[in-house]
């Protein structure tokens, strides 16, 4: 009888975990459908981390492409190449960014990574969903994510962990709009005096 109770408990636990993961996937799928529209979108963000000073900015995105602007810098990413302009030095650095570097400027990068190599859990916090992602391979650049999503399936807060450091991105004023691909590429004519440094 005791053995049967243990088996029943374990079965219930496995079933509950499976249902939670499936529900987390459904929430993220719906979020990806709302946010990842083909035309593009824009939003405001507040970025804070244990590794650098907090900042505010705006960003636009379309699929994997994004453009972000803060008082200190401006970043363009066309899905392959990233251009980062630093106002303090009047320099533009060209690079092929890592997943974590992309996410620090485009909080919606999680929309392309959640289906590969992450365990998921879901809970309701107030009127929001909270999705918890943990990388199955802890050598990934982003080991853990906590994503707060409204009932309208728009992300509100994205927290990501790299090693022991956490970065928090608070998102507001989401607006769907049609964006040209040129939005996500650096225009040298707009920065004629900038020094271009290729780091690839």
C-alpha positions in Angstrom: 0.0 0.0 0.0 2.9 2.3 0.9 4.6 1.5 -2.4 1.4 2.3 -4.3 1.1 5.7 -2.6 4.7 6.5 -3.5 4.1 5.5 -7.1 0.9 7.6 -7.2 2.8 10.6 -5.7 5.7 10.3 -8.2 3.2 9.9 -11.1 1.3 13.1 -10.0 4.6 15.0 -9.6 5.8 14.0 -13.1 2.4 14.9 -14.6 2.3 18.3 -12.8 5.9 19.1 -14.0 5.0 18.1 -17.5 1.8 20.2 -17.5 3.7 23.2 -16.1 6.3 22.9 -18.8 3.7 22.6 -21.5 1.8 25.6 -20.2 5.1 27.7 -20.0 5.7 26.7 -23.7 2.2 27.8 -24.6 2.6 31.2 -22.9 5.9 31.7 -24.7 4.5 30.6 -28.0 1.6 33.1 -27.7 4.1 35.8 -26.6 6.3 35.1 -29.6 3.2 35.4 -31.9 2.2 38.7 -30.4 5.7 40.3 -30.2 7.4 38.6 -33.2 5.1 40.0 -35.9 6.7 40.2 -39.3 6.5 44.0 -39.7 8.4 44.8 -36.6 7.8 46.7 -33.3 9.4 49.2 -30.9 9.4 49.8 -27.2 11.2 51.6 -24.3 13.4 49.8 -21.9 15.3 50.3 -18.6 18.4 48.2 -18.2 20.2 47.5 -14.9 22.9 45.0 -14.0 25.5 44.2 -11.3 28.1 44.7 -14.1 27.3 48.2 -15.3 25.4 51.4 -14.6 21.6 51.4 -15.3 20.4 53.2 -18.4 17.2 53.9 -20.3 16.6 53.6 -24.0 14.4 52.7 -26.9 14.7 49.8 -29.2 13.1 48.5 -32.5 13.1 44.9 -33.6 12.0 42.7 -36.5 12.7 39.0 -36.2 16.4 38.7 -35.1 17.2 42.3 -36.2 17.2 45.1 -33.7 18.2 48.8 -33.2 18.8 50.1 -29.7 19.6 53.6 -28.5 20.6 55.0 -25.1 22.2 58.3 -24.1 25.6 56.6 -24.2 25.4 54.4 -27.3 23.5 53.2 -30.3 23.5 49.7 -31.7 22.3 48.2 -35.0 22.1 44.5 -35.7 20.9 43.1 -39.1 20.8 39.4 -38.0 24.5 38.8 -38.6 26.6 42.0 -38.1 26.4 44.4 -35.2 27.5 48.1 -35.2 27.9 49.8 -31.8 28.4 53.5 -31.7 29.9 55.0 -28.6 29.1 58.7 -28.1 32.0 59.3 -25.7 34.7 58.2 -28.2 32.9 58.8 -31.5 33.7 55.2 -32.5 31.8 52.5 -34.2 32.7 48.9 -33.4 31.7 46.2 -35.8 31.3 42.7 -34.4 29.5 39.4 -34.5 27.8 39.5 -31.1 27.2 36.5 -28.8 23.7 35.5 -27.7 24.2 37.3 -24.3 25.5 40.5 -26.0 22.5 40.5 -28.3 20.1 40.0 -25.4 21.6 42.9 -23.4 20.4 45.2 -26.1 17.4 43.3 -27.4 15.4 41.8 -24.5 13.2 39.9 -26.9 16.0 37.7 -28.0 14.5 35.1 -25.7 11.8 34.6 -28.3 14.3 32.7 -30.5 16.1 30.6 -27.8 13.4 29.3 -25.5 12.7 26.2 -27.6 16.2 24.9 -27.6 17.9 23.5 -24.5 15.9 25.1 -21.6 13.8 23.5 -18.9 10.7 25.6 -18.3 8.4 26.3 -15.4 5.4 28.6 -15.1 3.6 30.3 -12.2 1.2 33.2 -11.9 2.3 36.3 -10.0 -0.5 38.8 -9.4 -2.0 39.4 -12.8 1.1 38.3 -14.7 2.7 35.0 -15.8 6.3 34.3 -14.7 8.2 31.9 -16.9 11.4 30.4 -15.5 14.0 29.1 -18.0 17.1 27.1 -16.9 19.6 26.1 -19.5 20.2 22.3 -19.6 23.8 23.0 -20.5 25.1 25.5 -17.9 28.0 26.4 -20.3 25.5 28.4 -22.4 26.1 32.2 -22.3 22.6 32.7 -20.7 22.1 30.1 -18.0 18.8 31.3 -16.6 15.9 33.6 -17.4 12.9 34.9 -15.5 10.4 36.5 -17.8 7.3 38.4 -16.5 4.6 38.4 -19.1 1.2 40.2 -18.9 -2.1 38.6 -19.7 -1.9 40.4 -23.1 1.2 38.3 -23.8 3.6 41.3 -23.8 6.8 40.9 -21.8 7.2 43.3 -18.9 10.4 42.3 -17.2 13.2 40.0 -18.5 15.9 38.9 -16.0 18.9 36.9 -17.3 21.8 35.3 -15.5 25.3 35.0 -16.9 27.5 33.2 -14.3 26.6 34.9 -11.0 25.6 38.2 -12.6 22.0 39.2 -13.2 20.8 41.7 -15.8 17.2 43.1 -15.5 15.4 44.7 -18.5 12.1 46.4 -17.9 10.0 46.9 -21.0 7.2 49.5 -21.6 5.3 51.3 -24.4 5.3 48.3 -26.9 4.1 49.4 -30.3 3.7 47.3 -33.4 4.8 49.0 -36.6 6.2 48.4 -40.0 10.0 48.8 -40.1 12.4 48.9 -43.0 15.4 46.6 -43.0 17.7 49.7 -43.3 16.6 50.6 -39.7 18.9 47.8 -38.5 22.0 48.7 -40.4 24.6 51.4 -39.6 24.4 54.4 -41.9 28.0 55.8 -42.1 26.7 59.1 -43.7 24.9 59.9 -40.4 28.2 59.7 -38.5 30.8 61.1 -41.0 33.5 61.8 -38.3 33.2 58.4 -36.5 36.1 56.1 -36.4 35.1 52.6 -37.6 36.8 49.6 -35.9 36.2 46.1 -37.2 36.4 43.6 -34.3 35.2 40.5 -36.2 
